[in-house]
């Protein structure tokens, strides 16, 4: 519970803590915040579905022996890096997730240093 000395700070941080706002204005703020929450929840559901589809794709590629643990690390590397780096084209796996749930993947067919074909 904020003390009277903290009230100016709280009032500055939260626009809804203004005593001069009407009920209608507060309801408008609530409605806008509810819309933002709904959009974030939709985005989270969409991203969860994409993640699940990607996990299923990786499992499928492993079963088909198209994707080894080493190649999986190469594929995961760009996803976990903050700074962009050049990816070795001989070890590139292209994965495209569409909004409609379609997943397209392509494995570049070239030899790497060990002579293995991807």
Backbone as XML, in Angstrom:
<?xml version="1.0"?>
<chain id="A" units="angstrom">
  <residue number="1" name="UNK">
    <atom name="N" x="0.838" y="-1.176" z="0.000"/>
    <atom name="CA" x="0.000" y="0.000" z="0.000"/>
    <atom name="C" x="0.884" y="1.240" z="0.000"/>
  </residue>
  <residue number="2" name="UNK">
    <atom name="N" x="0.707" y="2.128" z="-0.963"/>
    <atom name="CA" x="1.560" y="3.309" z="-1.011"/>
    <atom name="C" x="1.266" y="4.253" z="0.144"/>
  </residue>
  <residue number="3" name="UNK">
    <atom name="N" x="2.331" y="4.826" z="0.649"/>
    <atom name="CA" x="2.187" y="5.830" z="1.700"/>
    <atom name="C" x="1.889" y="7.173" z="1.054"/>
  </residue>
  <residue number="4" name="UNK">
    <atom name="N" x="1.404" y="8.153" z="1.812"/>
    <atom name="CA" x="1.115" y="9.464" z="1.223"/>
    <atom name="C" x="2.324" y="10.085" z="0.535"/>
  </residue>
  <residue number="5" name="UNK">
    <atom name="N" x="3.526" y="9.801" z="1.008"/>
    <atom name="CA" x="4.723" y="10.349" z="0.363"/>
    <atom name="C" x="4.946" y="9.716" z="-1.004"/>
  </residue>
  <residue number="6" name="UNK">
    <atom name="N" x="4.481" y="8.469" z="-1.204"/>
    <atom name="CA" x="4.663" y="7.758" z="-2.468"/>
    <atom name="C" x="3.586" y="8.077" z="-3.494"/>
  </residue>
  <residue number="7" name="UNK">
    <atom name="N" x="2.498" y="8.704" z="-3.105"/>
    <atom name="CA" x="1.374" y="8.932" z="-4.007"/>
    <atom name="C" x="1.742" y="9.706" z="-5.267"/>
  </residue>
  <residue number="8" name="UNK">
    <atom name="N" x="2.535" y="10.779" z="-5.220"/>
    <atom name="CA" x="2.870" y="11.466" z="-6.475"/>
    <atom name="C" x="3.594" y="10.552" z="-7.460"/>
  </residue>
  <residue number="9" name="UNK">
    <atom name="N" x="4.466" y="9.676" z="-6.957"/>
    <atom name="CA" x="5.180" y="8.751" z="-7.835"/>
    <atom name="C" x="4.214" y="7.761" z="-8.470"/>
  </residue>
  <residue number="10" name="UNK">
    <atom name="N" x="3.297" y="7.217" z="-7.678"/>
    <atom name="CA" x="2.307" y="6.268" z="-8.189"/>
    <atom name="C" x="1.418" y="6.950" z="-9.215"/>
  </residue>
  <residue number="11" name="UNK">
    <atom name="N" x="0.996" y="8.176" z="-8.937"/>
    <atom name="CA" x="0.139" y="8.895" z="-9.870"/>
    <atom name="C" x="0.850" y="9.125" z="-11.190"/>
  </residue>
  <residue number="12" name="UNK">
    <atom name="N" x="2.148" y="9.375" z="-11.152"/>
    <atom name="CA" x="2.897" y="9.605" z="-12.383"/>
    <atom name="C" x="3.090" y="8.341" z="-13.189"/>
  </residue>
  <residue number="13" name="UNK">
    <atom name="N" x="3.203" y="7.193" z="-12.521"/>
    <atom name="CA" x="3.451" y="5.934" z="-13.214"/>
    <atom name="C" x="2.198" y="5.357" z="-13.854"/>
  </residue>
  <residue number="14" name="UNK">
    <atom name="N" x="1.068" y="5.566" z="-13.253"/>
    <atom name="CA" x="-0.158" y="4.919" z="-13.696"/>
    <atom name="C" x="-1.204" y="5.963" z="-14.078"/>
  </residue>
  <residue number="15" name="UNK">
    <atom name="N" x="-1.511" y="5.986" z="-15.365"/>
    <atom name="CA" x="-2.450" y="7.002" z="-15.839"/>
    <atom name="C" x="-3.857" y="6.785" z="-15.290"/>
  </residue>
  <residue number="16" name="UNK">
    <atom name="N" x="-4.187" y="5.571" z="-14.886"/>
    <atom name="CA" x="-5.522" y="5.307" z="-14.376"/>
    <atom name="C" x="-5.678" y="5.773" z="-12.923"/>
  </residue>
  <residue number="17" name="UNK">
    <atom name="N" x="-4.603" y="6.216" z="-12.302"/>
    <atom name="CA" x="-4.671" y="6.664" z="-10.913"/>
    <atom name="C" x="-4.779" y="8.190" z="-10.857"/>
  </residue>
  <residue number="18" name="UNK">
    <atom name="N" x="-5.658" y="8.708" z="-11.624"/>
    <atom name="CA" x="-5.910" y="10.145" z="-11.617"/>
    <atom name="C" x="-7.315" y="10.357" z="-11.086"/>
  </residue>
  <residue number="19" name="UNK">
    <atom name="N" x="-7.423" y="11.204" z="-10.100"/>
    <atom name="CA" x="-8.731" y="11.418" z="-9.492"/>
    <atom name="C" x="-9.662" y="12.216" z="-10.395"/>
  </residue>
  <residue number="20" name="UNK">
    <atom name="N" x="-9.111" y="12.860" z="-11.433"/>
    <atom name="CA" x="-9.959" y="13.676" z="-12.300"/>
    <atom name="C" x="-10.515" y="12.903" z="-13.494"/>
  </residue>
  <residue number="21" name="UNK">
    <atom name="N" x="-10.269" y="11.591" z="-13.576"/>
    <atom name="CA" x="-10.816" y="10.789" z="-14.669"/>
    <atom name="C" x="-12.260" y="10.403" z="-14.354"/>
  </residue>
  <residue number="22" name="UNK">
    <atom name="N" x="-13.087" y="10.446" z="-15.375"/>
    <atom name="CA" x="-14.482" y="10.051" z="-15.201"/>
    <atom name="C" x="-14.595" y="8.535" z="-15.313"/>
  </residue>
  <residue number="23" name="UNK">
    <atom name="N" x="-15.741" y="8.033" z="-14.924"/>
    <atom name="CA" x="-16.006" y="6.596" z="-15.028"/>
    <atom name="C" x="-15.891" y="6.154" z="-16.485"/>
  </residue>
  <residue number="24" name="UNK">
    <atom name="N" x="-16.400" y="6.949" z="-17.413"/>
    <atom name="CA" x="-16.349" y="6.607" z="-18.835"/>
    <atom name="C" x="-14.905" y="6.536" z="-19.329"/>
  </residue>
  <residue number="25" name="UNK">
    <atom name="N" x="-14.075" y="7.472" z="-18.875"/>
    <atom name="CA" x="-12.671" y="7.454" z="-19.281"/>
    <atom name="C" x="-11.972" y="6.215" z="-18.729"/>
  </residue>
  <residue number="26" name="UNK">
    <atom name="N" x="-12.259" y="5.876" z="-17.487"/>
    <atom name="CA" x="-11.679" y="4.675" z="-16.893"/>
    <atom name="C" x="-12.144" y="3.422" z="-17.627"/>
  </residue>
  <residue number="27" name="UNK">
    <atom name="N" x="-13.428" y="3.386" z="-17.991"/>
    <atom name="CA" x="-13.941" y="2.241" z="-18.749"/>
    <atom name="C" x="-13.261" y="2.156" z="-20.108"/>
  </residue>
  <residue number="28" name="UNK">
    <atom name="N" x="-12.991" y="3.302" z="-20.727"/>
    <atom name="CA" x="-12.272" y="3.322" z="-22.003"/>
    <atom name="C" x="-10.861" y="2.789" z="-21.858"/>
  </residue>
  <residue number="29" name="UNK">
    <atom name="N" x="-10.187" y="3.170" z="-20.783"/>
    <atom name="CA" x="-8.835" y="2.665" z="-20.519"/>
    <atom name="C" x="-8.878" y="1.159" z="-20.321"/>
  </residue>
  <residue number="30" name="UNK">
    <atom name="N" x="-9.861" y="0.690" z="-19.565"/>
    <atom name="CA" x="-10.002" y="-0.752" z="-19.324"/>
    <atom name="C" x="-10.258" y="-1.486" z="-20.631"/>
  </residue>
  <residue number="31" name="UNK">
    <atom name="N" x="-11.122" y="-0.944" z="-21.473"/>
    <atom name="CA" x="-11.431" y="-1.573" z="-22.762"/>
    <atom name="C" x="-10.182" y="-1.665" z="-23.629"/>
  </residue>
  <residue number="32" name="UNK">
    <atom name="N" x="-9.409" y="-0.588" z="-23.692"/>
    <atom name="CA" x="-8.179" y="-0.601" z="-24.489"/>
    <atom name="C" x="-7.178" y="-1.614" z="-23.948"/>
  </residue>
  <residue number="33" name="UNK">
    <atom name="N" x="-7.054" y="-1.694" z="-22.636"/>
    <atom name="CA" x="-6.143" y="-2.668" z="-22.042"/>
    <atom name="C" x="-6.619" y="-4.096" z="-22.297"/>
  </residue>
  <residue number="34" name="UNK">
    <atom name="N" x="-7.932" y="-4.325" z="-22.256"/>
    <atom name="CA" x="-8.464" y="-5.655" z="-22.548"/>
    <atom name="C" x="-8.183" y="-6.050" z="-23.996"/>
  </residue>
  <residue number="35" name="UNK">
    <atom name="N" x="-8.272" y="-5.080" z="-24.918"/>
    <atom name="CA" x="-7.958" y="-5.352" z="-26.323"/>
    <atom name="C" x="-6.493" y="-5.730" z="-26.475"/>
  </residue>
  <residue number="36" name="UNK">
    <atom name="N" x="-5.617" y="-5.010" z="-25.770"/>
    <atom name="CA" x="-4.190" y="-5.321" z="-25.837"/>
    <atom name="C" x="-3.912" y="-6.717" z="-25.297"/>
  </residue>
  <residue number="37" name="UNK">
    <atom name="N" x="-4.571" y="-7.070" z="-24.200"/>
    <atom name="CA" x="-4.401" y="-8.402" z="-23.623"/>
    <atom name="C" x="-4.857" y="-9.463" z="-24.618"/>
  </residue>
  <residue number="38" name="UNK">
    <atom name="N" x="-5.981" y="-9.232" z="-25.286"/>
    <atom name="CA" x="-6.509" y="-10.190" z="-26.258"/>
    <atom name="C" x="-5.531" y="-10.379" z="-27.416"/>
  </residue>
  <residue number="39" name="UNK">
    <atom name="N" x="-4.966" y="-9.290" z="-27.917"/>
    <atom name="CA" x="-3.998" y="-9.373" z="-29.014"/>
    <atom name="C" x="-2.765" y="-10.152" z="-28.570"/>
  </residue>
  <residue number="40" name="UNK">
    <atom name="N" x="-2.298" y="-9.889" z="-27.361"/>
    <atom name="CA" x="-1.120" y="-10.594" z="-26.850"/>
    <atom name="C" x="-1.425" y="-12.077" z="-26.673"/>
  </residue>
  <residue number="41" name="UNK">
    <atom name="N" x="-2.613" y="-12.410" z="-26.190"/>
    <atom name="CA" x="-2.992" y="-13.812" z="-26.037"/>
    <atom name="C" x="-3.080" y="-14.513" z="-27.389"/>
  </residue>
  <residue number="42" name="UNK">
    <atom name="N" x="-3.632" y="-13.833" z="-28.405"/>
    <atom name="CA" x="-3.705" y="-14.410" z="-29.748"/>
    <atom name="C" x="-2.304" y="-14.649" z="-30.297"/>
  </residue>
  <residue number="43" name="UNK">
    <atom name="N" x="-1.423" y="-13.682" z="-30.111"/>
    <atom name="CA" x="-0.041" y="-13.807" z="-30.581"/>
    <atom name="C" x="0.651" y="-14.971" z="-29.882"/>
  </residue>
  <residue number="44" name="UNK">
    <atom name="N" x="0.397" y="-15.112" z="-28.588"/>
    <atom name="CA" x="1.007" y="-16.199" z="-27.828"/>
    <atom name="C" x="0.501" y="-17.554" z="-28.316"/>
  </residue>
  <residue number="45" name="UNK">
    <atom name="N" x="-0.807" y="-17.665" z="-28.592"/>
    <atom name="CA" x="-1.358" y="-18.919" z="-29.125"/>
    <atom name="C" x="-0.758" y="-19.244" z="-30.485"/>
  </residue>
  <residue number="46" name="UNK">
    <atom name="N" x="-0.650" y="-18.230" z="-31.343"/>
    <atom name="CA" x="-0.083" y="-18.423" z="-32.676"/>
    <atom name="C" x="1.381" y="-18.861" z="-32.576"/>
  </residue>
  <residue number="47" name="UNK">
    <atom name="N" x="2.152" y="-18.220" z="-31.698"/>
    <atom name="CA" x="3.558" y="-18.579" z="-31.542"/>
    <atom name="C" x="3.714" y="-19.963" z="-30.933"/>
  </residue>
  <residue number="48" name="UNK">
    <atom name="N" x="2.825" y="-20.329" z="-30.016"/>
    <atom name="CA" x="2.863" y="-21.665" z="-29.433"/>
    <atom name="C" x="2.583" y="-22.719" z="-30.502"/>
  </residue>
  <residue number="49" name="UNK">
    <atom name="N" x="1.621" y="-22.446" z="-31.369"/>
    <atom name="CA" x="1.308" y="-23.384" z="-32.456"/>
    <atom name="C" x="2.489" y="-23.513" z="-33.412"/>
  </residue>
  <residue number="50" name="UNK">
    <atom name="N" x="3.125" y="-22.408" z="-33.733"/>
    <atom name="CA" x="4.303" y="-22.452" z="-34.611"/>
    <atom name="C" x="5.437" y="-23.235" z="-33.965"/>
  </residue>
  <residue number="51" name="UNK">
    <atom name="N" x="5.651" y="-23.000" z="-32.673"/>
    <atom name="CA" x="6.704" y="-23.715" z="-31.962"/>
    <atom name="C" x="6.436" y="-25.211" z="-31.973"/>
  </residue>
  <residue number="52" name="UNK">
    <atom name="N" x="5.197" y="-25.604" z="-31.720"/>
    <atom name="CA" x="4.840" y="-27.026" z="-31.733"/>
    <atom name="C" x="5.056" y="-27.622" z="-33.123"/>
  </residue>
  <residue number="53" name="UNK">
    <atom name="N" x="4.677" y="-26.864" z="-34.163"/>
    <atom name="CA" x="4.881" y="-27.338" z="-35.531"/>
    <atom name="C" x="6.369" y="-27.495" z="-35.832"/>
  </residue>
  <residue number="54" name="UNK">
    <atom name="N" x="7.170" y="-26.558" z="-35.354"/>
    <atom name="CA" x="8.618" y="-26.654" z="-35.569"/>
    <atom name="C" x="9.202" y="-27.857" z="-34.830"/>
  </residue>
  <residue number="55" name="UNK">
    <atom name="N" x="8.742" y="-28.094" z="-33.607"/>
    <atom name="CA" x="9.209" y="-29.257" z="-32.856"/>
    <atom name="C" x="8.838" y="-30.543" z="-33.577"/>
  </residue>
  <residue number="56" name="UNK">
    <atom name="N" x="7.626" y="-30.613" z="-34.116"/>
    <atom name="CA" x="7.199" y="-31.793" z="-34.872"/>
    <atom name="C" x="8.043" y="-31.964" z="-36.126"/>
  </residue>
  <residue number="57" name="UNK">
    <atom name="N" x="8.365" y="-30.859" z="-36.791"/>
    <atom name="CA" x="9.200" y="-30.913" z="-37.988"/>
    <atom name="C" x="10.586" y="-31.439" z="-37.651"/>
  </residue>
  <residue number="58" name="UNK">
    <atom name="N" x="11.176" y="-30.956" z="-36.575"/>
    <atom name="CA" x="12.501" y="-31.421" z="-36.166"/>
    <atom name="C" x="12.453" y="-32.910" z="-35.852"/>
  </residue>
  <residue number="59" name="UNK">
    <atom name="N" x="11.413" y="-33.358" z="-35.145"/>
    <atom name="CA" x="11.268" y="-34.788" z="-34.854"/>
    <atom name="C" x="11.157" y="-35.601" z="-36.140"/>
  </residue>
  <residue number="60" name="UNK">
    <atom name="N" x="10.381" y="-35.094" z="-37.103"/>
    <atom name="CA" x="10.223" y="-35.785" z="-38.384"/>
    <atom name="C" x="11.555" y="-35.856" z="-39.121"/>
  </residue>
  <residue number="61" name="UNK">
    <atom name="N" x="12.301" y="-34.761" z="-39.141"/>
    <atom name="CA" x="13.596" y="-34.747" z="-39.820"/>
    <atom name="C" x="14.577" y="-35.707" z="-39.154"/>
  </residue>
  <residue number="62" name="UNK">
    <atom name="N" x="14.522" y="-35.812" z="-37.836"/>
    <atom name="CA" x="15.385" y="-36.759" z="-37.131"/>
    <atom name="C" x="15.023" y="-38.192" z="-37.511"/>
  </residue>
  <residue number="63" name="UNK">
    <atom name="N" x="13.716" y="-38.490" z="-37.572"/>
    <atom name="CA" x="13.272" y="-39.841" z="-37.921"/>
    <atom name="C" x="13.691" y="-40.219" z="-39.336"/>
  </residue>
  <residue number="64" name="UNK">
    <atom name="N" x="13.686" y="-39.233" z="-40.241"/>
    <atom name="CA" x="14.072" y="-39.477" z="-41.630"/>
    <atom name="C" x="15.581" y="-39.420" z="-41.818"/>
  </residue>
  <residue number="65" name="UNK">
    <atom name="N" x="16.322" y="-39.273" z="-40.721"/>
    <atom name="CA" x="17.783" y="-39.155" z="-40.753"/>
    <atom name="C" x="18.259" y="-38.013" z="-41.635"/>
  </residue>
  <residue number="66" name="UNK">
    <atom name="N" x="17.456" y="-36.997" z="-41.777"/>
    <atom name="CA" x="17.843" y="-35.801" z="-42.521"/>
    <atom name="C" x="18.541" y="-34.835" z="-41.582"/>
  </residue>
  <residue number="67" name="UNK">
    <atom name="N" x="18.229" y="-34.935" z="-40.307"/>
    <atom name="CA" x="18.730" y="-33.973" z="-39.333"/>
    <atom name="C" x="19.409" y="-34.713" z="-38.188"/>
  </residue>
  <residue number="68" name="UNK">
    <atom name="N" x="20.728" y="-34.581" z="-38.100"/>
    <atom name="CA" x="21.471" y="-35.172" z="-36.993"/>
    <atom name="C" x="21.543" y="-34.164" z="-35.853"/>
  </residue>
  <residue number="69" name="UNK">
    <atom name="N" x="22.079" y="-34.600" z="-34.728"/>
    <atom name="CA" x="22.216" y="-33.693" z="-33.580"/>
    <atom name="C" x="23.121" y="-32.516" z="-33.934"/>
  </residue>
  <residue number="70" name="UNK">
    <atom name="N" x="24.195" y="-32.786" z="-34.695"/>
    <atom name="CA" x="25.119" y="-31.712" z="-35.090"/>
    <atom name="C" x="24.408" y="-30.694" z="-35.984"/>
  </residue>
  <residue number="71" name="UNK">
    <atom name="N" x="23.628" y="-31.184" z="-36.927"/>
    <atom name="CA" x="22.900" y="-30.282" z="-37.828"/>
    <atom name="C" x="21.796" y="-29.541" z="-37.082"/>
  </residue>
  <residue number="72" name="UNK">
    <atom name="N" x="21.218" y="-30.184" z="-36.073"/>
    <atom name="CA" x="20.209" y="-29.520" z="-35.250"/>
    <atom name="C" x="20.824" y="-28.344" z="-34.499"/>
  </residue>
  <residue number="73" name="UNK">
    <atom name="N" x="22.046" y="-28.529" z="-33.994"/>
    <atom name="CA" x="22.739" y="-27.432" z="-33.310"/>
    <atom name="C" x="23.009" y="-26.286" z="-34.276"/>
  </residue>
  <residue number="74" name="UNK">
    <atom name="N" x="23.386" y="-26.611" z="-35.513"/>
    <atom name="CA" x="23.631" y="-25.578" z="-36.529"/>
    <atom name="C" x="22.343" y="-24.831" z="-36.817"/>
  </residue>
  <residue number="75" name="UNK">
    <atom name="N" x="21.226" y="-25.561" z="-36.904"/>
    <atom name="CA" x="19.939" y="-24.938" z="-37.196"/>
    <atom name="C" x="19.467" y="-24.074" z="-36.028"/>
  </residue>
  <residue number="76" name="UNK">
    <atom name="N" x="19.727" y="-24.495" z="-34.804"/>
    <atom name="CA" x="19.284" y="-23.749" z="-33.630"/>
    <atom name="C" x="20.167" y="-22.548" z="-33.350"/>
  </residue>
  <residue number="77" name="UNK">
    <atom name="N" x="21.383" y="-22.572" z="-33.855"/>
    <atom name="CA" x="22.342" y="-21.502" z="-33.568"/>
    <atom name="C" x="21.827" y="-20.115" z="-33.940"/>
  </residue>
  <residue number="78" name="UNK">
    <atom name="N" x="21.317" y="-19.889" z="-35.159"/>
    <atom name="CA" x="20.839" y="-18.539" z="-35.493"/>
    <atom name="C" x="19.655" y="-18.098" z="-34.636"/>
  </residue>
  <residue number="79" name="UNK">
    <atom name="N" x="18.860" y="-19.037" z="-34.160"/>
    <atom name="CA" x="17.699" y="-18.685" z="-33.343"/>
    <atom name="C" x="18.112" y="-18.196" z="-31.965"/>
  </residue>
  <residue number="80" name="UNK">
    <atom name="N" x="19.239" y="-18.682" z="-31.465"/>
    <atom name="CA" x="19.639" y="-18.338" z="-30.108"/>
    <atom name="C" x="20.646" y="-17.202" z="-30.047"/>
  </residue>
  <residue number="81" name="UNK">
    <atom name="N" x="21.130" y="-16.733" z="-31.185"/>
    <atom name="CA" x="22.126" y="-15.671" z="-31.188"/>
    <atom name="C" x="21.457" y="-14.315" z="-31.226"/>
  </residue>
  <residue number="82" name="UNK">
    <atom name="N" x="22.045" y="-13.378" z="-30.507"/>
    <atom name="CA" x="21.522" y="-12.016" z="-30.509"/>
    <atom name="C" x="22.051" y="-11.261" z="-31.717"/>
  </residue>
  <residue number="83" name="UNK">
    <atom name="N" x="23.330" y="-11.363" z="-31.981"/>
    <atom name="CA" x="23.929" y="-10.669" z="-33.116"/>
    <atom name="C" x="23.905" y="-11.571" z="-34.339"/>
  </residue>
  <residue number="84" name="UNK">
    <atom name="N" x="23.604" y="-10.990" z="-35.478"/>
    <atom name="CA" x="23.559" y="-11.757" z="-36.723"/>
    <atom name="C" x="24.971" y="-12.161" z="-37.127"/>
  </residue>
  <residue number="85" name="UNK">
    <atom name="N" x="25.101" y="-13.387" z="-37.571"/>
    <atom name="CA" x="26.376" y="-13.873" z="-38.063"/>
    <atom name="C" x="26.129" y="-14.585" z="-39.378"/>
  </residue>
  <residue number="86" name="UNK">
    <atom name="N" x="27.199" y="-14.717" z="-40.156"/>
    <atom name="CA" x="27.090" y="-15.409" z="-41.432"/>
    <atom name="C" x="26.985" y="-16.900" z="-41.151"/>
  </residue>
  <residue number="87" name="UNK">
    <atom name="N" x="26.002" y="-17.535" z="-41.762"/>
    <atom name="CA" x="25.791" y="-18.964" z="-41.601"/>
    <atom name="C" x="26.485" y="-19.671" z="-42.749"/>
  </residue>
  <residue number="88" name="UNK">
    <atom name="N" x="27.157" y="-20.763" z="-42.450"/>
    <atom name="CA" x="27.841" y="-21.542" z="-43.466"/>
    <atom name="C" x="26.804" y="-22.110" z="-44.430"/>
  </residue>
  <residue number="89" name="UNK">
    <atom name="N" x="26.847" y="-21.715" z="-45.719"/>
    <atom name="CA" x="25.808" y="-22.158" z="-46.653"/>
    <atom name="C" x="25.789" y="-23.663" z="-46.876"/>
  </residue>
  <residue number="90" name="UNK">
    <atom name="N" x="26.911" y="-24.352" z="-46.601"/>
    <atom name="CA" x="26.919" y="-25.795" z="-46.803"/>
    <atom name="C" x="26.160" y="-26.524" z="-45.700"/>
  </residue>
  <residue number="91" name="UNK">
    <atom name="N" x="25.808" y="-25.808" z="-44.641"/>
    <atom name="CA" x="25.076" y="-26.444" z="-43.551"/>
    <atom name="C" x="23.768" y="-25.717" z="-43.262"/>
  </residue>
  <residue number="92" name="UNK">
    <atom name="N" x="23.167" y="-25.173" z="-44.302"/>
    <atom name="CA" x="21.967" y="-24.372" z="-44.122"/>
    <atom name="C" x="20.707" y="-25.213" z="-44.255"/>
  </residue>
  <residue number="93" name="UNK">
    <atom name="N" x="19.801" y="-25.020" z="-43.324"/>
    <atom name="CA" x="18.470" y="-25.603" z="-43.389"/>
    <atom name="C" x="17.504" y="-24.434" z="-43.394"/>
  </residue>
  <residue number="94" name="UNK">
    <atom name="N" x="16.646" y="-24.369" z="-44.396"/>
    <atom name="CA" x="15.689" y="-23.277" z="-44.496"/>
    <atom name="C" x="14.334" y="-23.768" z="-44.014"/>
  </residue>
  <residue number="95" name="UNK">
    <atom name="N" x="13.758" y="-23.040" z="-43.071"/>
    <atom name="CA" x="12.441" y="-23.375" z="-42.551"/>
    <atom name="C" x="11.594" y="-22.117" z="-42.609"/>
  </residue>
  <residue number="96" name="UNK">
    <atom name="N" x="10.408" y="-22.224" z="-43.237"/>
    <atom name="CA" x="9.506" y="-21.083" z="-43.367"/>
    <atom name="C" x="8.182" y="-21.462" z="-42.728"/>
  </residue>
  <residue number="97" name="UNK">
    <atom name="N" x="7.730" y="-20.651" z="-41.774"/>
    <atom name="CA" x="6.427" y="-20.856" z="-41.128"/>
    <atom name="C" x="5.462" y="-19.822" z="-41.664"/>
  </residue>
  <residue number="98" name="UNK">
    <atom name="N" x="4.390" y="-20.267" z="-42.254"/>
    <atom name="CA" x="3.367" y="-19.354" z="-42.753"/>
    <atom name="C" x="2.298" y="-19.174" z="-41.682"/>
  </residue>
  <residue number="99" name="UNK">
    <atom name="N" x="1.535" y="-18.092" z="-41.780"/>
    <atom name="CA" x="0.478" y="-17.824" z="-40.808"/>
    <atom name="C" x="-0.612" y="-18.889" z="-40.824"/>
  </residue>
  <residue number="100" name="UNK">
    <atom name="N" x="-0.816" y="-19.529" z="-41.967"/>
    <atom name="CA" x="-1.875" y="-20.532" z="-42.061"/>
    <atom name="C" x="-1.432" y="-21.902" z="-41.545"/>
  </residue>
  <residue number="101" name="UNK">
    <atom name="N" x="-0.225" y="-21.973" z="-40.961"/>
    <atom name="CA" x="0.243" y="-23.219" z="-40.384"/>
    <atom name="C" x="1.107" y="-24.044" z="-41.317"/>
  </residue>
  <residue number="102" name="UNK">
    <atom name="N" x="1.266" y="-23.618" z="-42.565"/>
    <atom name="CA" x="2.092" y="-24.341" z="-43.516"/>
    <atom name="C" x="3.557" y="-24.186" z="-43.149"/>
  </residue>
  <residue number="103" name="UNK">
    <atom name="N" x="4.275" y="-25.276" z="-43.173"/>
    <atom name="CA" x="5.712" y="-25.233" z="-42.902"/>
    <atom name="C" x="6.434" y="-25.776" z="-44.120"/>
  </residue>
  <residue number="104" name="UNK">
    <atom name="N" x="7.387" y="-25.014" z="-44.595"/>
    <atom name="CA" x="8.195" y="-25.416" z="-45.741"/>
    <atom name="C" x="9.632" y="-25.524" z="-45.257"/>
  </residue>
  <residue number="105" name="UNK">
    <atom name="N" x="10.299" y="-26.619" z="-45.584"/>
    <atom name="CA" x="11.702" y="-26.704" z="-45.218"/>
    <atom name="C" x="12.498" y="-27.198" z="-46.414"/>
  </residue>
  <residue number="106" name="UNK">
    <atom name="N" x="13.738" y="-26.760" z="-46.480"/>
    <atom name="CA" x="14.630" y="-27.171" z="-47.555"/>
    <atom name="C" x="16.006" y="-27.400" z="-46.965"/>
  </residue>
  <residue number="107" name="UNK">
    <atom name="N" x="16.625" y="-28.489" z="-47.341"/>
    <atom name="CA" x="17.978" y="-28.792" z="-46.910"/>
    <atom name="C" x="18.869" y="-28.647" z="-48.127"/>
  </residue>
  <residue number="108" name="UNK">
    <atom name="N" x="19.886" y="-27.789" z="-48.019"/>
    <atom name="CA" x="20.785" y="-27.573" z="-49.148"/>
    <atom name="C" x="21.609" y="-28.831" z="-49.367"/>
  </residue>
  <residue number="109" name="UNK">
    <atom name="N" x="21.615" y="-29.331" z="-50.585"/>
    <atom name="CA" x="22.340" y="-30.544" z="-50.925"/>
    <atom name="C" x="23.739" y="-30.201" z="-51.416"/>
  </residue>
  <residue number="110" name="UNK">
    <atom name="N" x="24.695" y="-30.149" z="-50.496"/>
    <atom name="CA" x="26.087" y="-29.914" z="-50.865"/>
    <atom name="C" x="26.962" y="-30.638" z="-49.863"/>
  </residue>
  <residue number="111" name="UNK">
    <atom name="N" x="28.205" y="-30.811" z="-50.200"/>
    <atom name="CA" x="29.131" y="-31.516" z="-49.321"/>
    <atom name="C" x="29.736" y="-30.552" z="-48.322"/>
  </residue>
  <residue number="112" name="UNK">
    <atom name="N" x="29.916" y="-31.027" z="-47.095"/>
    <atom name="CA" x="30.622" y="-30.217" z="-46.104"/>
    <atom name="C" x="32.065" y="-30.685" z="-46.020"/>
  </residue>
  <residue number="113" name="UNK">
    <atom name="N" x="32.853" y="-30.170" z="-45.057"/>
    <atom name="CA" x="34.271" y="-30.504" z="-44.991"/>
    <atom name="C" x="34.511" y="-32.000" z="-44.808"/>
  </residue>
  <residue number="114" name="UNK">
    <atom name="N" x="33.646" y="-32.683" z="-44.127"/>
    <atom name="CA" x="33.823" y="-34.101" z="-43.876"/>
    <atom name="C" x="33.414" y="-34.968" z="-45.049"/>
  </residue>
  <residue number="115" name="UNK">
    <atom name="N" x="32.896" y="-34.377" z="-46.122"/>
    <atom name="CA" x="32.465" y="-35.139" z="-47.274"/>
    <atom name="C" x="31.047" y="-35.653" z="-47.154"/>
  </residue>
  <residue number="116" name="UNK">
    <atom name="N" x="30.374" y="-35.362" z="-46.051"/>
    <atom name="CA" x="28.993" y="-35.803" z="-45.868"/>
    <atom name="C" x="28.058" y="-34.908" z="-46.658"/>
  </residue>
  <residue number="117" name="UNK">
    <atom name="N" x="27.024" y="-35.502" z="-47.217"/>
    <atom name="CA" x="26.004" y="-34.719" z="-47.904"/>
    <atom name="C" x="24.895" y="-34.436" z="-46.926"/>
  </residue>
  <residue number="118" name="UNK">
    <atom name="N" x="24.483" y="-33.196" z="-46.888"/>
    <atom name="CA" x="23.397" y="-32.813" z="-45.986"/>
    <atom name="C" x="22.084" y="-33.282" z="-46.544"/>
  </residue>
</chain>
